[in-house]
């Protein structure tokens, strides 16, 4: 369960990132999502909160997100950050992302089972790309709220790979990636 650390200031140029008091809505949305999860699912969750180091300044948790989650969710483990995310995924079955960030582009292009929680009514997506996000929503890769996310998690938790490898899920993922997360078959030759 990857979470984005709220910024301590009130603006950001990216429209899919909360600004100002929207960070509190973001935190509450994900607390609700975690709270709605059955205990047996909570016990499988590993939270990885993005730790930023802007301009060399030490990481600052402006909203006390880490301690807040530790206090509220005793069943949930927190990442120790000893491995990069890509390495950590080797021991995971599903990634739940909480913002439309690079993490989504990486995991979808890696073909790693992923659920993105993103309210398309709140965080506006360009009309050119909105159909690709809507298709992700139709196949269960994108959830627009806590209830939708939990329903999908509960539905697939015991057979994630079966859901992920369905033709319509793979088609939605691949079409999204072709437009937004370029990933050639020969990545090692293509990228330096």
Secondary structure, DSSP 8 states (H G I E B T S, - for coil): -EE----SSS--S-TTS--TTHHHHHHHHHHHHHHHS-HHHHTT-EEEE----GGG-----TT-HHHHHHHH-TT-EE----S-HHHHGGG-S-EEESSSSHHHHHHHHTT--EEEE--TTTS---HHHHHHHHHHHHTTSEESSHHHHHHHHHHHTT-HHHHHTSHHHHHHHHHHHHHHS---TTHHHH--
